[in-house]
Amino acid sequence: MCGLLERHKCIEILHFIYTIPEGVCKTTIAGLEPLDPLQRLLIEYEIVILCVDQHARRIVSLQFPRPHRVRIQNTGEGGSPHSIQAPRSRPSMARPGQDLQLHRFGGYEWKREKLLETIGLHVQLNRHLKLHSDQDKGDGSLKYILSGDGAGTLFIIDEKTGDIHATRRIDREEKAFYTLRAQAINRRTLRPVEPESEFVIKIHDINDNEPTFPEEIYTASVPEMSVVGTSVVQVTATDADDPSYGNSARVIYSILQGQPYFSVEPETGIIRTALPNMNRENREQYQVVIQAKDMGGQMGGLSGTTTVNITLTDVNDNPPRFPQNTIHLRIPESSPVGTAIGSVKATDADTGKNAEMEYRIIDGDGTDMFDIVTQKDTQEGIITVRKPLDYETRRLYTLKVEAENIHVDPQFYYLGPFKDTTIVKISVEDGDEPPVFSRSSYLFEAHEDIEVGTIIGTVMARDPDSASSPIRFSLDRHTDLDRIFNIHSGNGSIYTSKPLDREISQWHNLSVIAAEINNPKDTTRVSVYVRILDVNDNAPQFAIFYDTFVCENARAGQLIQTISAVDKDDPLGGQKFFFSLAAVNPNFTVQDNEDNTARIMTRRNGFSRHEISTYFLPVVISDNDYPIQSSTGTLTIRVCACDNRGNMQSCNAEALLLPAGLSTGALIAILLCIIILLVIVVLFAALKRQRKKEPLILSKEDIRDNIVSYNDEGGGEEDTQAFDIGTLRNPAAIEDKKLRRDIIPETLFIPRRTPSAPDNTDVRDFINQRLKEHDLDPSAPPYDSLATYAYEGNDSIAESLSSLESGTTEGDQNYDYLREWGPRFNKLAEMYGGGESDKETS
């Protein structure tokens, strides 16, 4: 069998297999060294014959280490080998192009011809294996058939000569061996002339694959300041060549880029640091190129490369440092507690948790006035106000602030200390401070019976500034909606503006506002708590409403009710009530139990509900506080019929007078009929009365004296100012309006007296004057209103024709002058001038 060419290396393999009843015999010819046609090297071959007995399962191995020409003869029938002859003397070295023949093996003759090597050429079609049968006479009567792996595609056979050719280049990495079967048949009868022979073509490896890395770019990291030889990462390259043969798959690693910082182990591919104390702050990223070369790294071997990006990770090898030795800050004195004044920040060349630090105040004259808080996200120290500042007390504070790393690596202690300090000077600026009360809160007490206007307490405030501006006090009316209290704006005295009542509200929570007169916006509030002290100003009363009854068969001294009392007052010694009768009662008596309860007892035997069905018993209840308060409560005692055990059965006296044969339903029906009849009579009388009433004005043409109707009811004999007809008689004589004594006035404004119109005033002037008065009137409503005036002009020559004014004149009226006015007034002259003058009194 012909060895097949792969690139410029070629390994010869010859592998025969044929089957016999006893076992399987394999013959292999393998080249010990690769063939290099450029150097015209000689080829040495070794024959290995393996015989496997299928029954005994035994393997026999014979080796012939020298170059040779071997002839294997078949001395038995059926193709079973009985002897193997090998040359005893060393033949000449086989050279390229030399024939190597094997005769009479398994009934076939295998011939190897023309072993050629050409660099860079594919398998040539003239490179072939020759299959020859002893039955082949050369007359073309036999036909050779090839089957198995790659038969007809990769391997083809000349059916006349038995030559086997490869159609294309063969790659061992694709398939390492091919199993084929060959047979010679009679071309006419198509019968096999010899048994089928099976053989294996094994592809021997050459170095045609370079080492490859799984990834083109690797990423690795190593801590900074690492010692020499610290492992960074391991890279491994693979070679597709056969590692069991030669050095084709033996890979050696070397570094092409990245020196002198890193090195690589040739055999393992482990990358290690080569320089000590590499500092991340100087350089963080490195790029290393690693080469993997086969053939043990010898010249002529194939190679592949990969890139490794190495990052130096941070360690805490740098302490924090303040950029300034002294830091100046300013803050107004009015800043409240917790206000941030400013920040300090130390720099750290490290990153992440290695740069985390904590700030604290370690010394200074303001350690009790200020705090410092570490801001985790920005690594800053925020200085805040701890106590209220006062410019007048102190204007400058000095602090010593320290910044220290939180996470310190013990192996880098020699680089420390990992902390730094700075001086912070804080200047307090003067500002317009709000007023300051003398107390944080005030508690005042007042009795509920004090007079309106009594001062219950005084609050005091001052301006802390050097200017000492005057203070104005006021009450927050949201805390005193009922306006019970008021405050003097100048001295802060709180006094009552309405009567106090502890029973309505025992506590009043006020808020007093103090503001500077020069700067009213600058205010301060303080809470004022007013407790109302109790005064015995409420009389005790019955605790509940008592429904009391006495049985008709009651005996003297029998208990009919137990009563108790309550009092809205709350004396210091507790409640104590006394019960007594307002007057001596012949029927009942009261016995005080001296525990704020009393018993109502009967004084005689027998009661009759026919005689008296209800008794009213006045009971006097008094307390023991000063001043003593008492009240009289009346008990209503009904007389009822009871059984022998004293249980009430009936208290209705009329039930005994009803006829025995008349039921309750019949009585109700009779009452309903009576009520309906009464309603009908009342409606009929009202309707009849309405029909007789004449209208006030019959028609629009009916011209009569103006009649003013008032739907007002007088107040009786004592009401002398409810209605004055003189107002209608003489508008100029209107007196000051006085408040009614029988009704509650609708407004608290003092009514304004409207001046009378002067004589000879035109109606237009009169209206304009009244309109102007209403516009300037502060008590007028804020919306348009209708004002009606009973005004009559005085400029008519005929003077007033109204009969209302006639009641104020004395004697008869003379109407003769009407005749002098012309024919238009003749009718009036006849009506009034001839007879008696009409006199009407109002």
Buried (B, 14 or more C-beta within 10 A) or exposed (E): BBBBBBBBBBBBBBBBBBBBEBBBBBBBBBBEEBBEBEEEBEBBBBBBBEBBEEEEEEEEEEEBEBBBBBBBEBEEEEBBBEEBEBEEEEEEEBEBEBEBEBBBBBBBBBBBBEBBBEEEEBBBEEBBBBBBBBBBEEEEBBBBBBBBBBBEEBBBBBBBBBBBBBBEBBBBEEEEEBBBBBBBBEEEEEEBBBBBBBBBBBBBBBBBBBBBBEEEEBEBEBBBBBEEEBEBBBBBBBBBBBBEBBBBBBBBBBBEBBEEBBBBEBEEBBBBBBEEEBBBEEEBEBEBEBBBBBBEBEEEBBBBBBBBEBBBBBBBBBBBEBEEEEBEBEBBBBBEEEEEBBBBBBBBBBBEEBBBBBBBBEEBEBBEBBBBBBEEEEBBBBBBBBEBBBBEEEBEBEBBBBBBBEEBBEEBEEBEEBBBBBBBBBEBEBBBBBBBBEEEEBEBEBBBBBEEEEBBBBBBBEBBBEEEBEBBBBBEEEBBEEEBBBBEBEEBBBBBEEEBBBBEEBEBEBBBBBBBEEBEEBBBBBBBEBEBBBBBBBBBBBBEEBEBBBBBBBEEEBEBBEBBBBBBBBBEEEBBBBBBBEEEBEBBBBBEEEEBBBBBBBEEEEBEBEEEBEBEBEBBBBBBBEEEBEBBBEBEBBBBBBEEEEEEEEBEBEEEEEEEEEEEEEEEEEEEEEEEEEEEEEEEEEEEEEEEEEEEEEEEEEEEEEEEEEEEEEBEEEEEEBEEEBEBBEBEEBEEEEEBEEEEEEEEEEEBEBEEBEEEBEEEEBEEBBEEBBEEEEEBEEEEEEEEEEEBEEEEEEEEEEEBBBEEEEEEEEBEEBBEEEEEBEEBBEEBBEEEEEEEEE
